[in-house]
Amino acid sequence: MKTRNGVDRLVRGTRANTPGGISLMARKGSAQDLANCYMLHASLGLPYPETSRRILPEMWRALLSNGAMQLFLVEDRARPVGSRIVSFGATLFVTDEFCSQARLTLPPYLGVELARRYLPRQLPVLNRKQVARANADDGLNMMMCFEGWVQHGFSPKEFLVVREKQKEAFHLALRGYRIKEFLTDPIGRETSQWMLDAGARLRRNYSNYFRRHRLPEPEPWRRPCLLGLTKEEAFAHPGADIAGLFIYTAPRFHFSRSQRALLHHALMGETCETLAASLSVSPWTVKKRWQAIYDRVVDVDGELLPAPIAYGVRNSSRGVERRRHLLNYLRQHLEELRPNKPSAQRHRA
């Protein structure tokens, strides 16, 4: 691959061949997006051993299924179906010990290190139950160690728009968790500077590692570093973009896992019919889950769904209005959609 210096070289190439330019949308990713994300990640040319490179999609799928990984991405709706993802990132919920190792001793390219640990089952990640427990207790460590982006087809100005939209996707995936430490190992000088400008702090630049192992330092466009932020640092310097992730409000409704899954899909605009297909349940089950969600909301906050809406005569319009009011609330309170160990009082009830 040729050396790239600066955003102009990073994004050089032909512009997207679409009459309307770009039409970007930020969203959370799913297992259906992994193949396209893998292609973007592979284009970075990171030093994976061949065995680790092959098992990456399998590892990502396993991490997504057990709740250890969050995938967020940007897609260009002006591109053909199948090639719309133009940028992605993935974060893992990792142990305190792994964070300490990353800050002090681990080699660069943390994604490569995690792939090496996958087959012997030594991944330092939390599963869904552990995430819920930590999210209700002292908080979670979040590490972003997989990423990728389209390296041609955008003008420099368009690429900056992609970056801004990626930040929106990042917040959509991570906001609402009780975070105590955030770490990331961005690839390339431009990506690193973008994260520093957003409020991250430099932890390691790996110069000593390359010198100690007598390895040539990578070109600037491929150079790794370790950045991070703790809750204490975020609160000491509020206002930075990443610092906003550390602001946490406890959930009020404590929706069940199946209810949270329905609400996640509903926030993406899915109808009852598409919800049934996405969740592999019947339309009748979807309606029952909506009703259980509404009942819980009314029990906790009777004013969120006003009486004429919650108990109106016409059921069809009532359902539409209830959904609109609730989804508008959830867009501002994503903590309601995060795993959280229920309180002892609610558990007894």
HELIX and SHEET records of a PDB file:
HELIX    1   1 GLY A    6  LEU A   10  1                                   5    
HELIX    2   2 ALA A   31  ASP A   33  5                                   3    
HELIX    3   3 LEU A   34  ALA A   42  1                                   9    
HELIX    4   4 GLU A   50  SER A   65  1                                  16    
HELIX    5   5 ASP A   96  LEU A  104  1                                   9    
HELIX    6   6 LEU A  110  TYR A  118  1                                   9    
HELIX    7   7 ARG A  128  ALA A  136  1                                   9    
HELIX    8   8 PRO A  156  LEU A  174  1                                  19    
HELIX    9   9 ARG A  189  ASP A  197  1                                   9    
HELIX   10  10 SER A  207  ARG A  212  1                                   6    
HELIX   11  11 PRO A  220  ARG A  222  5                                   3    
HELIX   12  12 LYS A  231  ALA A  236  1                                   6    
HELIX   13  13 ILE A  242  PHE A  246  5                                   5    
HELIX   14  14 ARG A  257  LEU A  267  1                                  11    
HELIX   15  15 CYS A  272  LEU A  279  1                                   8    
HELIX   16  16 PRO A  283  VAL A  300  1                                  18    
HELIX   17  17 ALA A  307  ALA A  310  1                                   4    
HELIX   18  18 ASN A  315  GLN A  332  1                                  18    
HELIX   19  19 LEU A  334  LEU A  337  5                                   4    
HELIX   20  20 ALA A  344  ARG A  348  1                                   5    
SHEET    1   A 7 LEU A  24  LYS A  28  0                                        
SHEET    2   A 7 MET A  69  ASP A  76 -1                                        
SHEET    3   A 7 ILE A  85  VAL A  94 -1                                        
SHEET    4   A 7 LEU A 140  TRP A 149 -1                                        
SHEET    5   A 7 ILE A 179  THR A 184  1                                        
SHEET    6   A 7 LEU A 226  THR A 230 -1                                        
SHEET    7   A 7 ARG A 201  ARG A 204 -1                                        
END                                                                             
